């Protein structure tokens, strides 16, 4: 038995600050504790001494000096290392956070500040009814992101989109309709009329929002005025983009551990550009937010595109804006119900037929092939770009070309293996230019090869074959014909119909062309001329439904050469100057920081391993054929790049047979690293 003096010597005073939501100021409470007291006992003593009847289940201890949560309530103070000089804060784990969504609308959510960001984003996406939360993350923008540009008017305030709703799902942000977000994806039905409930109606059902604001996430908002566009943040160079990407939060640490404060504003964005299993029936919000992120990337010039492509994007935006503001939107939200059993049987039938077709083609000895006259060009220094015609034969996943058709049975001039290559369209429909740029991986980077086709059908066939070959598939694959049709459809969208009388109806159209194109494009043309060209391009997409137009916009965005590139300022080992590293879903690109010209490309398919030297903060990557690189990150912590690479490797393992919840342990193993 310990005497009172012995007990006093074994115990000590611990000061805990209580962050009570009903009181304006935090107050300190002194407790007498001993080292063998567990964390749960400390919290119990706190609640007893506070003596306020309320639900304290969401409160936990935050250790300010160590910058960590004490969530393992069975651990003792000695095991945690807590001593008398520790500054502890008794605070709620869930706090309000402002999120700027891809559609530039701001919402306030109650988010867990103690869970890792990967789990917090998952809970946010469940609240917003966005599937595949592993594709998104939180971005802390630079300090000047939300500030307006300086103008003469001194009364200018911070630009925030109008009608920004406040979502308060108390006490946690994990409540969601089980039917709409279930693993079997069974739709939820309206209890009144029995029709399928819209995705936004379900998660807004018990929130204080009105029905007028319920469609802000699933449906596009009216385009911003040119003045509002001019005030929004715009990256001017690759270095600016690199600084913006430095703000991605660490997915393996909590918000509070990364210095995020209550009611701070963050960006919710699609971080990994691998959009898996887009289903219009269940992904109304996800598809719209993807469209909005793509739309702003085009309008704010985050990604470059040609003038012809810009007009197609503008026409699709105009079409989507028209449908979203008209009564046709009701057709999207109140689609006729399809019997679930019948739909499941139809999907099963399609799957079985596809598998049967694949097996049948695999048994055929005569594998489909293409053979035709094409033009080829290999870029070389001090040589003008001149195409030379050859006879090309495409078989399996490789292209062989000969001087002419008669020499096909002999040795080819060269044989190109396209497995793992990068396929870039080089098309100008108005100029009748149908080119294919192939970046073929070699030991020291990439070899460039340009192919030129004569007409649209030839281009679509060869382009589809190249895309499949880059993924290791042949033309025997069931996706070949749909890929050809998609390419032809996209080309028809670009085909301008100059004979159509659009100018006569221009005055009756309520179109502000500067809202649909980038500022650079708007400066090149007069307003009426630009409006006429947008309406001309709109005729090729005017028959599309709302969902089809959004999906087509996303597909066109994905077809751009710079799609998915995230930039970082780095210094390669052995180099004396800074370079830009572009990280994409399938490759790494070394880019000259001064000129923006790509220097070397490395494919993920050729990667053997990667690791980080945490002492010198250096990322080292090994590729096939004894190729290795190492670099230090200048614009961000090396762990940000490390997580990007690991995240893409992790997402490449997804399959349709997986459950909604992926292996979080594997994700943290690939992205967390050791520090």
TIBA-143759 format. One line per 4 residues: number of its first residue (from 1); their letters; for each residue x, y, z of C-alpha. Coordinates in Angstrom, 1 decimal. Layout:
BEGIN
NUM) A) X Y Z ~ ...
REM end
This chain:
BEGIN
1) XXXX) 0.0 0.0 0.0 ~ 1.2 3.4 -1.0 ~ 1.1 6.2 1.6 ~ -0.3 9.6 0.8
5) XXXX) 3.2 11.0 0.4 ~ 4.3 8.1 -1.9 ~ 1.2 8.6 -4.0 ~ 1.8 12.4 -4.3
9) XXXX) 5.4 11.8 -5.4 ~ 4.2 9.2 -8.1 ~ 1.6 11.6 -9.5 ~ 1.8 15.0 -11.1
13) XXXX) -0.3 17.8 -12.4 ~ -1.4 17.8 -16.1 ~ -3.0 20.9 -17.6 ~ -5.5 20.3 -20.3
17) XXXX) -7.2 23.0 -22.3 ~ -10.8 22.4 -23.2 ~ -12.2 23.6 -26.5 ~ -15.9 23.8 -25.6
21) XXXX) -18.1 24.8 -28.6 ~ -20.6 26.7 -26.3 ~ -18.0 28.9 -24.7 ~ -16.1 31.8 -26.5
25) XXXX) -12.8 31.2 -24.8 ~ -10.9 28.0 -24.1 ~ -10.3 27.2 -20.4 ~ -7.6 25.2 -18.7
29) XXXX) -8.3 22.4 -16.3 ~ -5.7 20.9 -14.1 ~ -5.8 17.2 -13.3 ~ -3.7 15.1 -11.0
33) XXXX) -2.6 12.0 -12.9 ~ 0.0 9.3 -12.8 ~ 2.0 7.7 -15.6 ~ 0.0 4.4 -15.5
37) XXXX) -3.3 6.3 -16.1 ~ -4.6 5.5 -19.6 ~ -5.8 8.2 -22.1 ~ -9.5 7.1 -21.6
41) XXXX) -9.1 7.7 -17.9 ~ -7.8 11.2 -18.5 ~ -10.8 12.1 -20.7 ~ -13.1 10.6 -18.0
45) XXXX) -11.6 12.8 -15.3 ~ -11.9 15.8 -17.6 ~ -15.6 15.2 -18.3 ~ -16.3 14.7 -14.5
49) XXXX) -14.5 17.9 -13.6 ~ -16.1 20.0 -16.4 ~ -19.5 18.8 -15.1 ~ -21.6 19.7 -18.1
53) XXXX) -24.2 17.3 -19.4 ~ -23.7 16.8 -23.1 ~ -22.4 14.2 -25.6 ~ -18.6 14.1 -25.3
57) XXXX) -18.1 11.0 -27.5 ~ -16.6 13.1 -30.4 ~ -14.0 14.7 -28.2 ~ -10.4 13.6 -28.1
61) XXXX) -7.0 14.7 -26.9 ~ -4.7 16.7 -29.2 ~ -1.0 17.0 -28.2 ~ 0.2 20.4 -29.5
65) XXXX) 4.0 19.9 -29.1 ~ 4.0 16.6 -30.9 ~ 1.4 17.6 -33.4 ~ -0.6 14.4 -33.0
69) XXXX) -3.8 12.9 -31.8 ~ -4.0 10.6 -28.7 ~ -6.7 8.3 -30.1 ~ -5.5 5.0 -28.5
73) XXXX) -7.5 5.4 -25.3 ~ -6.1 2.1 -23.8 ~ -2.5 3.5 -23.9 ~ -1.1 4.9 -20.7
77) XXXX) 0.5 8.3 -20.4 ~ 3.9 6.7 -20.0 ~ 3.5 4.7 -23.2 ~ 2.4 7.8 -25.1
81) XXXX) 5.3 9.8 -23.6 ~ 3.1 12.4 -22.0 ~ 4.7 14.3 -19.1 ~ 3.8 17.3 -16.9
85) XXXX) 5.1 19.8 -19.6 ~ 2.7 18.4 -22.3 ~ 0.2 20.8 -23.7 ~ -3.0 18.9 -24.4
89) XXXX) -6.2 20.1 -26.0 ~ -9.5 18.4 -25.4 ~ -11.3 19.2 -28.7 ~ -14.0 17.7 -31.1
93) XXXX) -12.6 15.5 -33.8 ~ -15.2 16.7 -36.3 ~ -15.1 20.3 -37.3 ~ -16.5 22.5 -40.0
97) XXXX) -14.5 22.8 -43.2 ~ -15.2 24.9 -46.3 ~ -14.7 23.0 -49.5 ~ -14.4 24.6 -53.0
101) XXXX) -15.8 21.9 -55.3 ~ -14.7 21.4 -58.9 ~ -17.7 23.4 -60.1 ~ -16.3 26.4 -58.0
105) XXXX) -19.2 26.2 -55.6 ~ -18.3 26.4 -51.9 ~ -19.9 24.1 -49.3 ~ -19.4 23.7 -45.6
109) XXXX) -19.2 20.2 -44.2 ~ -18.5 18.7 -40.8 ~ -15.3 16.7 -41.5 ~ -13.1 14.5 -39.3
113) XXXX) -9.9 16.3 -38.4 ~ -8.5 13.2 -36.7 ~ -8.9 10.6 -39.5 ~ -6.3 10.4 -42.2
117) XXXX) -7.1 12.5 -45.3 ~ -7.8 9.3 -47.4 ~ -10.6 8.4 -44.9 ~ -11.8 12.0 -44.6
121) XXXX) -12.2 12.3 -48.3 ~ -14.0 9.0 -48.5 ~ -16.6 10.3 -45.9 ~ -16.9 13.6 -47.8
125) XXXX) -17.6 11.8 -51.0 ~ -20.2 9.6 -49.4 ~ -22.0 12.8 -48.2 ~ -21.8 14.3 -51.6
129) XXXX) -22.7 11.0 -53.3 ~ -19.5 10.7 -55.3 ~ -18.3 7.2 -56.0 ~ -14.7 6.2 -56.3
133) XXXX) -13.4 8.6 -53.7 ~ -9.9 7.2 -54.1 ~ -9.6 9.4 -57.3 ~ -10.1 12.7 -55.3
137) XXXX) -8.1 14.5 -52.6 ~ -7.8 17.8 -50.9 ~ -5.6 20.6 -52.1 ~ -4.5 23.6 -50.0
141) XXXX) -4.2 26.5 -52.5 ~ -1.5 29.2 -52.4 ~ -2.3 32.4 -50.5 ~ -3.3 34.4 -53.5
145) XXXX) -5.7 31.8 -54.9 ~ -8.9 33.3 -53.5 ~ -7.9 36.9 -53.9 ~ -9.2 39.1 -56.6
149) XXXX) -6.8 41.0 -58.9 ~ -6.2 44.6 -58.0 ~ -8.6 47.1 -59.5 ~ -9.4 50.8 -59.0
153) XXXX) -12.6 49.9 -57.1 ~ -11.6 49.8 -53.4 ~ -14.9 48.1 -52.5 ~ -13.9 44.8 -54.2
157) XXXX) -14.3 41.8 -51.9 ~ -13.1 38.3 -52.1 ~ -14.7 36.4 -55.0 ~ -16.9 33.6 -53.9
161) XXXX) -19.4 32.0 -56.2 ~ -23.0 33.0 -55.5 ~ -25.5 30.8 -53.7 ~ -22.8 28.8 -51.8
165) XXXX) -24.8 26.4 -49.7 ~ -24.1 25.4 -46.2 ~ -24.4 21.6 -45.6 ~ -24.6 20.7 -41.9
169) XXXX) -25.0 17.0 -41.5 ~ -24.6 16.7 -37.7 ~ -22.8 15.2 -36.0 ~ -20.6 13.4 -38.6
173) XXXX) -20.3 13.5 -42.4 ~ -20.7 9.8 -42.9 ~ -24.4 9.6 -43.2 ~ -25.6 8.6 -46.6
177) XXXX) -28.5 6.8 -48.2 ~ -27.4 3.1 -48.0 ~ -29.2 2.2 -51.2 ~ -27.7 4.8 -53.5
181) XXXX) -24.2 4.2 -52.3 ~ -24.4 0.4 -51.6 ~ -21.8 -2.0 -53.0 ~ -24.5 -3.5 -55.2
185) XXXX) -25.5 -0.1 -56.4 ~ -29.2 -0.6 -56.0 ~ -31.0 2.7 -56.8 ~ -33.1 4.6 -54.2
189) XXXX) -36.7 5.3 -55.0 ~ -38.9 8.3 -54.1 ~ -41.4 7.1 -51.4 ~ -44.1 9.4 -52.8
193) XXXX) -44.3 8.6 -56.5 ~ -42.1 5.5 -56.7 ~ -39.7 7.0 -59.3 ~ -35.9 6.7 -58.9
197) XXXX) -34.8 9.5 -56.7 ~ -32.2 11.9 -58.0 ~ -28.7 11.6 -56.5 ~ -28.8 15.1 -55.0
201) XXXX) -32.3 14.7 -53.6 ~ -31.2 11.7 -51.5 ~ -28.3 13.3 -49.6 ~ -30.1 16.7 -49.3
205) XXXX) -33.2 15.1 -47.9 ~ -32.5 15.9 -44.2 ~ -30.5 19.1 -44.7 ~ -31.8 22.6 -44.4
209) XXXX) -31.4 23.4 -48.1 ~ -34.3 24.2 -50.4 ~ -35.1 22.3 -53.6 ~ -33.9 25.2 -55.6
213) XXXX) -30.3 24.6 -54.4 ~ -30.5 20.8 -54.6 ~ -29.2 20.5 -58.2 ~ -25.9 22.5 -57.8
217) XXXX) -23.8 19.4 -57.7 ~ -25.5 17.1 -60.2 ~ -26.2 19.8 -62.8 ~ -24.1 22.5 -64.4
221) XXXX) -24.5 26.1 -63.3 ~ -24.8 29.1 -65.7 ~ -21.4 30.2 -67.1 ~ -19.5 32.9 -65.3
225) XXXX) -19.3 36.3 -66.8 ~ -16.0 37.4 -68.4 ~ -15.4 39.8 -65.5 ~ -15.7 36.9 -63.0
229) XXXX) -13.4 34.8 -65.2 ~ -10.8 37.5 -65.2 ~ -10.8 37.6 -61.4 ~ -10.2 33.9 -60.9
233) XXXX) -6.8 32.4 -60.2 ~ -4.9 31.4 -63.4 ~ -1.6 29.7 -63.6 ~ 0.6 31.6 -66.0
237) XXXX) 3.5 29.2 -66.4 ~ 4.7 25.7 -65.6 ~ 6.4 27.0 -62.4 ~ 3.1 28.5 -61.2
241) XXXX) 1.4 25.1 -61.8 ~ 4.2 23.4 -59.9 ~ 3.6 25.7 -56.9 ~ -0.1 25.0 -57.0
245) XXXX) 0.4 21.2 -57.0 ~ 2.6 21.6 -53.9 ~ -0.5 22.1 -51.9 ~ -1.8 18.5 -52.1
249) XXXX) -2.4 17.2 -48.6 ~ -0.7 14.0 -47.4 ~ -3.3 11.2 -47.6 ~ -1.7 9.2 -44.8
253) XXXX) -2.0 12.1 -42.2 ~ -4.9 13.9 -40.7 ~ -6.0 17.4 -41.4 ~ -5.0 18.7 -38.0
257) XXXX) -1.6 17.1 -38.3 ~ -1.1 19.2 -41.5 ~ -2.0 22.5 -39.9 ~ -5.5 22.8 -41.3
261) XXXX) -7.7 25.0 -39.1 ~ -11.4 24.9 -38.5 ~ -13.5 26.6 -41.2 ~ -10.4 26.9 -43.5
265) XXXX) -11.1 26.7 -47.2 ~ -9.6 23.8 -49.2 ~ -10.1 22.6 -52.8 ~ -11.8 19.2 -53.4
269) XXXX) -10.4 18.0 -56.7 ~ -9.9 14.8 -58.8 ~ -6.3 14.2 -58.1 ~ -5.6 10.9 -60.0
273) XXXX) -6.7 11.1 -63.6 ~ -7.9 7.5 -63.9 ~ -11.7 7.8 -64.0 ~ -12.9 4.2 -63.3
277) XXXX) -16.4 2.8 -64.0 ~ -18.3 6.0 -64.9 ~ -21.9 5.0 -64.8 ~ -24.6 7.7 -65.7
281) XXXX) -27.1 5.9 -63.6 ~ -25.2 6.2 -60.3 ~ -22.7 8.9 -61.0 ~ -24.7 12.0 -61.7
285) XXXX) -22.7 14.1 -59.3 ~ -19.4 12.5 -60.1 ~ -19.8 13.0 -63.9 ~ -20.9 16.6 -63.5
289) XXXX) -18.0 17.5 -61.1 ~ -15.6 15.8 -63.6 ~ -17.1 17.9 -66.4 ~ -16.7 21.0 -64.3
293) XXXX) -13.1 20.3 -63.5 ~ -12.4 19.7 -67.1 ~ -14.3 22.8 -68.1 ~ -12.4 25.1 -65.8
297) XXXX) -9.1 23.5 -66.9 ~ -9.9 24.5 -70.5 ~ -11.3 27.9 -69.8 ~ -8.6 29.0 -67.4
301) XXXX) -5.9 27.5 -69.7 ~ -4.6 25.0 -67.2 ~ -4.2 22.7 -70.2 ~ -3.4 23.7 -73.8
305) XXXX) -5.5 22.9 -76.8 ~ -5.8 24.0 -80.4 ~ -8.3 26.6 -81.5 ~ -10.3 23.9 -83.3
309) XXXX) -10.5 21.9 -80.1 ~ -11.4 25.0 -78.1 ~ -14.4 25.6 -80.4 ~ -15.6 22.0 -79.8
313) XXXX) -15.3 22.5 -76.0 ~ -17.2 25.8 -76.3 ~ -20.0 24.2 -78.3 ~ -20.4 21.4 -75.8
317) XXXX) -20.4 23.9 -72.9 ~ -23.1 26.0 -74.7 ~ -25.1 22.9 -75.3 ~ -24.9 21.6 -71.8
321) XXXX) -25.7 25.1 -70.5 ~ -28.8 25.2 -72.6 ~ -30.0 21.8 -71.5 ~ -29.3 22.5 -67.8
325) XXXX) -31.3 25.7 -67.9 ~ -34.3 24.3 -69.7 ~ -37.1 21.9 -68.9 ~ -35.2 19.1 -70.6
329) XXXX) -33.3 18.6 -67.4 ~ -36.4 16.9 -65.9 ~ -35.9 14.1 -68.4 ~ -32.5 13.4 -66.8
333) XXXX) -33.7 13.5 -63.2 ~ -36.9 11.6 -63.7 ~ -35.9 8.9 -66.2 ~ -38.4 6.1 -66.7
337) XXXX) -37.8 3.3 -64.3 ~ -36.2 0.0 -65.6 ~ -36.9 -3.2 -63.8 ~ -33.8 -4.0 -61.8
341) XXXX) -33.9 -7.7 -62.5 ~ -34.3 -7.1 -66.2 ~ -31.4 -4.6 -66.2 ~ -29.2 -7.1 -64.3
345) XXXX) -30.0 -9.8 -66.8 ~ -29.2 -7.5 -69.7 ~ -25.8 -6.5 -68.2 ~ -25.0 -10.2 -67.5
349) XXXX) -26.0 -11.1 -71.1 ~ -23.7 -8.3 -72.5 ~ -20.8 -9.5 -70.3 ~ -21.2 -13.1 -71.3
353) XXXX) -21.4 -12.2 -75.0 ~ -18.3 -10.1 -74.7 ~ -16.4 -12.9 -73.0 ~ -17.6 -15.4 -75.6
357) XXXX) -16.6 -13.1 -78.4 ~ -13.1 -12.7 -76.9 ~ -12.6 -16.5 -76.5 ~ -13.8 -17.1 -80.0
361) XXXX) -11.3 -14.5 -81.4 ~ -8.5 -16.0 -79.4 ~ -9.1 -19.4 -81.1 ~ -8.9 -17.9 -84.6
365) XXXX) -5.4 -18.3 -86.1 ~ -5.9 -15.4 -88.6 ~ -5.5 -12.4 -86.3 ~ -7.1 -9.2 -87.7
369) XXXX) -4.5 -6.9 -89.3 ~ -4.4 -3.6 -91.1 ~ -2.4 -2.9 -94.3 ~ -2.3 0.4 -96.2
373) XXXX) -0.2 3.2 -97.6 ~ 0.7 5.7 -94.9 ~ 3.3 8.5 -94.7 ~ 6.0 8.5 -92.1
377) XXXX) 8.3 11.1 -90.6 ~ 11.1 10.7 -88.0 ~ 12.2 14.1 -86.5 ~ 15.9 14.7 -86.7
381) XXXX) 18.0 17.8 -86.0 ~ 18.6 20.2 -88.8 ~ 16.1 18.3 -91.1 ~ 12.9 19.8 -92.4
385) XXXX) 9.7 17.9 -91.6 ~ 9.1 15.8 -94.7 ~ 6.8 12.8 -94.8 ~ 7.7 9.7 -97.0
389) XXXX) 5.2 7.1 -98.1 ~ 5.6 3.5 -97.1 ~ 3.5 0.3 -97.1 ~ 2.4 -0.3 -93.5
393) XXXX) 1.2 -3.6 -91.9 ~ -0.3 -3.6 -88.4 ~ -0.5 -7.0 -86.8 ~ -0.7 -8.0 -83.1
397) XXXX) 0.8 -5.0 -81.2 ~ 3.4 -3.9 -83.7 ~ 3.8 -2.0 -87.0 ~ 6.1 -3.0 -89.8
401) XXXX) 6.6 -0.8 -92.8 ~ 8.1 -1.6 -96.3 ~ 9.2 0.5 -99.2 ~ 6.2 -0.8 -101.2
405) XXXX) 3.5 -3.4 -101.2 ~ 5.4 -5.9 -103.3 ~ 8.2 -6.2 -100.6 ~ 5.7 -7.1 -97.9
409) XXXX) 6.9 -10.7 -97.7 ~ 10.5 -9.7 -97.2 ~ 12.3 -7.9 -94.4 ~ 10.7 -4.6 -93.3
413) XXXX) 12.5 -1.4 -93.2 ~ 11.7 -1.3 -89.5 ~ 9.3 -2.9 -87.0 ~ 7.8 -0.8 -84.2
417) XXXX) 6.6 -2.5 -81.1 ~ 3.8 -0.3 -79.7 ~ 3.3 -2.0 -76.4 ~ 3.7 0.6 -73.7
421) XXXX) 4.0 3.5 -76.2 ~ 2.3 6.8 -76.0 ~ -0.3 7.7 -78.7 ~ -1.0 11.4 -79.4
425) XXXX) -3.5 12.6 -82.0 ~ -2.2 15.2 -84.4 ~ -5.4 16.2 -86.2 ~ -6.7 19.3 -88.0
429) XXXX) -10.0 18.4 -89.6 ~ -10.5 21.7 -91.3 ~ -7.0 21.4 -92.9 ~ -7.6 17.7 -93.7
433) XXXX) -4.7 16.7 -91.5 ~ -5.0 13.3 -89.9 ~ -1.8 12.5 -88.0 ~ -0.7 10.1 -85.3
437) XXXX) 2.3 10.8 -83.0 ~ 3.9 7.7 -81.5 ~ 6.3 8.0 -78.6 ~ 7.9 4.6 -78.4
441) XXXX) 9.9 3.8 -75.2 ~ 13.6 3.0 -75.5 ~ 16.4 2.6 -73.0 ~ 17.1 6.4 -72.8
445) XXXX) 13.6 7.8 -73.1 ~ 11.2 7.9 -76.1 ~ 11.5 7.8 -79.9 ~ 9.2 10.0 -81.8
449) XXXX) 7.5 8.7 -84.9 ~ 4.8 10.6 -86.9 ~ 2.3 8.8 -89.2 ~ 0.0 10.6 -91.6
453) XXXX) -3.3 9.2 -92.9 ~ -5.2 10.2 -96.0 ~ -8.8 10.4 -94.7 ~ -11.0 10.0 -91.5
457) XXXX) -11.8 6.3 -91.8 ~ -8.2 5.3 -92.3 ~ -7.2 7.5 -89.3 ~ -9.9 6.1 -87.0
461) XXXX) -8.9 2.5 -87.8 ~ -5.1 3.0 -87.3 ~ -5.5 5.3 -84.3 ~ -7.8 2.8 -82.6
465) XXXX) -5.3 0.0 -83.3 ~ -2.4 2.1 -81.9 ~ -4.3 2.9 -78.7 ~ -5.1 -0.8 -78.1
469) XXXX) -1.6 -1.9 -78.9 ~ -0.2 0.6 -76.4 ~ -2.3 -1.2 -73.8 ~ -1.1 -4.6 -74.9
473) XXXX) -4.3 -5.5 -76.8 ~ -4.8 -6.5 -80.4 ~ -7.5 -5.7 -82.9 ~ -9.2 -9.0 -81.9
477) XXXX) -10.2 -7.3 -78.7 ~ -14.0 -6.4 -78.4 ~ -13.2 -2.8 -77.7 ~ -11.6 -2.1 -81.1
481) XXXX) -14.8 -1.3 -83.1 ~ -16.3 0.9 -80.3 ~ -12.9 2.8 -80.2 ~ -13.1 3.3 -84.0
485) XXXX) -16.7 4.7 -83.7 ~ -15.7 7.0 -80.8 ~ -12.8 8.5 -82.9 ~ -15.1 9.0 -85.9
489) XXXX) -17.7 10.6 -83.7 ~ -15.1 13.0 -82.3 ~ -13.9 13.9 -85.8 ~ -17.4 14.7 -86.9
493) XXXX) -17.8 17.0 -83.9 ~ -14.7 18.9 -85.3 ~ -16.0 19.0 -88.8 ~ -17.3 22.5 -89.4
497) XXXX) -20.4 22.8 -91.6 ~ -19.8 26.2 -93.2 ~ -22.9 26.0 -95.4 ~ -25.3 26.1 -92.5
501) XXXX) -27.1 29.5 -92.0 ~ -26.0 30.2 -88.5 ~ -25.4 33.9 -89.0 ~ -29.0 34.7 -89.7
505) XXXX) -30.1 33.2 -86.3 ~ -27.2 34.7 -84.4 ~ -29.2 37.7 -83.2 ~ -31.9 35.4 -81.7
509) XXXX) -29.3 33.4 -79.7 ~ -28.5 34.4 -76.2 ~ -24.9 33.5 -76.3 ~ -21.9 35.3 -74.7
513) XXXX) -19.0 33.6 -76.4 ~ -16.3 34.9 -74.0 ~ -17.8 32.8 -71.3 ~ -17.1 29.5 -73.1
517) XXXX) -13.5 30.0 -74.3 ~ -10.2 30.9 -72.8 ~ -9.2 34.6 -72.5 ~ -6.4 34.1 -75.0
521) XXXX) -8.9 32.7 -77.6 ~ -11.4 35.5 -76.9 ~ -8.8 38.2 -77.7 ~ -8.1 36.7 -81.1
525) XXXX) -11.6 37.1 -82.5 ~ -14.5 39.6 -82.4 ~ -17.4 38.6 -80.3 ~ -19.8 38.0 -83.2
529) XXXX) -17.3 36.1 -85.2 ~ -16.6 33.9 -82.2 ~ -20.3 33.3 -81.5 ~ -20.9 32.3 -85.1
533) XXXX) -18.1 29.7 -85.0 ~ -19.3 28.3 -81.7 ~ -22.9 28.0 -83.1 ~ -21.4 26.4 -86.2
537) XXXX) -19.7 23.8 -84.1 ~ -22.8 23.4 -81.9 ~ -24.7 22.0 -84.8 ~ -22.6 18.8 -84.6
541) XXXX) -23.5 18.2 -81.0 ~ -27.0 19.6 -80.8 ~ -28.6 16.2 -80.8 ~ -26.8 14.9 -77.7
545) XXXX) -28.4 14.4 -74.4 ~ -27.1 16.2 -71.3 ~ -25.2 13.2 -69.9 ~ -23.9 12.3 -73.4
549) XXXX) -22.6 15.8 -73.9 ~ -20.8 15.8 -70.5 ~ -19.2 12.4 -71.1 ~ -18.2 13.6 -74.6
553) XXXX) -16.6 16.7 -73.1 ~ -14.7 14.5 -70.6 ~ -13.5 12.1 -73.4 ~ -12.3 15.1 -75.5
557) XXXX) -10.4 16.4 -72.4 ~ -8.8 13.0 -71.9 ~ -7.6 13.0 -75.6 ~ -5.6 16.2 -75.2
561) XXXX) -1.8 15.6 -75.2 ~ -1.2 17.3 -71.9 ~ -4.2 15.6 -70.1 ~ -3.4 14.4 -66.6
565) XXXX) 0.0 16.0 -66.2 ~ 0.8 17.4 -62.8 ~ 3.9 19.5 -62.6 ~ 6.7 19.8 -60.0
569) XXXX) 9.9 21.8 -59.9 ~ 12.8 19.4 -59.4 ~ 16.6 19.1 -59.6 ~ 17.8 15.9 -61.2
573) XXXX) 20.9 14.2 -59.8 ~ 24.0 15.4 -61.8 ~ 22.2 18.4 -63.3 ~ 23.1 22.0 -62.6
577) XXXX) 19.8 23.5 -63.4 ~ 16.2 23.1 -62.4 ~ 13.7 21.1 -64.5 ~ 10.0 20.5 -64.5
581) XXXX) 8.8 17.0 -63.7 ~ 5.4 16.1 -65.2 ~ 3.7 13.1 -63.5 ~ 0.8 11.5 -65.4
585) XXXX) -1.3 8.4 -64.9 ~ 1.1 6.4 -67.2 ~ 4.4 8.2 -67.4 ~ 6.9 10.7 -66.1
589) XXXX) 8.2 13.5 -68.3 ~ 11.3 15.6 -67.8 ~ 10.5 19.1 -69.2 ~ 12.8 22.1 -69.7
593) XXXX) 11.7 24.8 -67.2 ~ 12.7 27.6 -69.5 ~ 11.2 26.5 -72.8 ~ 8.5 24.0 -71.7
597) XXXX) 9.8 21.4 -74.2 ~ 9.8 17.7 -73.1 ~ 13.3 16.2 -72.8 ~ 12.8 12.6 -71.7
601) XXXX) 9.8 10.4 -71.0 ~ 9.7 7.3 -68.8 ~ 6.7 4.9 -68.7 ~ 5.3 3.4 -65.6
605) XXXX) 5.1 0.0 -67.4 ~ 8.9 0.0 -67.6 ~ 9.3 0.9 -63.9 ~ 11.0 -1.8 -61.7
609) XXXX) 11.0 0.0 -58.3 ~ 11.1 3.4 -56.7 ~ 12.1 4.6 -53.2 ~ 12.8 7.7 -51.3
613) XXXX) 16.0 8.6 -49.3 ~ 14.3 10.5 -46.5 ~ 17.5 11.9 -45.1 ~ 18.4 13.9 -48.2
617) XXXX) 14.7 14.0 -49.5 ~ 15.6 12.4 -52.8 ~ 13.3 10.2 -55.0 ~ 15.1 7.4 -56.9
621) XXXX) 13.4 5.3 -59.6 ~ 14.7 2.3 -61.6 ~ 13.5 1.3 -65.0 ~ 14.1 -1.6 -67.3
625) XXXX) 17.4 -1.8 -69.3 ~ 19.4 -0.5 -66.4 ~ 17.9 3.0 -66.6 ~ 17.7 4.9 -63.3
629) XXXX) 17.0 8.5 -62.3 ~ 17.1 10.4 -59.0 ~ 15.8 13.9 -58.2 ~ 15.0 16.2 -55.3
633) XXXX) 11.8 18.2 -55.2 ~ 12.1 22.0 -55.0 ~ 8.5 23.2 -55.2 ~ 7.1 20.6 -52.9
637) XXXX) 8.1 17.9 -50.4 ~ 9.4 14.7 -52.1 ~ 6.6 12.8 -50.4 ~ 4.0 14.5 -52.6
641) XXXX) 5.6 13.1 -55.7 ~ 6.2 9.8 -54.0 ~ 2.4 9.6 -53.2 ~ 1.5 10.5 -56.7
645) XXXX) 3.5 7.6 -58.2 ~ 2.3 5.2 -55.6 ~ -1.3 6.3 -56.0 ~ -1.3 5.6 -59.8
649) XXXX) 0.3 2.2 -59.2 ~ -2.4 1.5 -56.6 ~ -5.3 2.6 -58.9 ~ -4.0 0.5 -61.7
653) XXXX) -4.8 -2.6 -59.7 ~ -8.6 -1.8 -59.6 ~ -11.1 -4.1 -61.3 ~ -14.8 -4.2 -61.6
657) XXXX) -15.0 -7.2 -59.3 ~ -13.7 -5.1 -56.4 ~ -15.9 -3.7 -53.7 ~ -16.5 0.0 -53.3
661) XXXX) -13.9 0.0 -50.4 ~ -10.4 -0.6 -51.6 ~ -7.5 -1.9 -49.6 ~ -6.5 1.2 -47.6
665) XXXX) -3.5 -0.6 -46.1 ~ -2.1 -1.2 -49.6 ~ -2.7 2.4 -50.5 ~ -0.8 3.7 -47.4
669) XXXX) 2.0 1.2 -48.1 ~ 2.4 2.5 -51.6 ~ 1.9 6.2 -50.9 ~ 2.9 6.7 -47.2
673) XXX) 6.6 5.8 -47.3 ~ 8.9 5.8 -44.3 ~ 10.1 9.0 -42.6
REM end
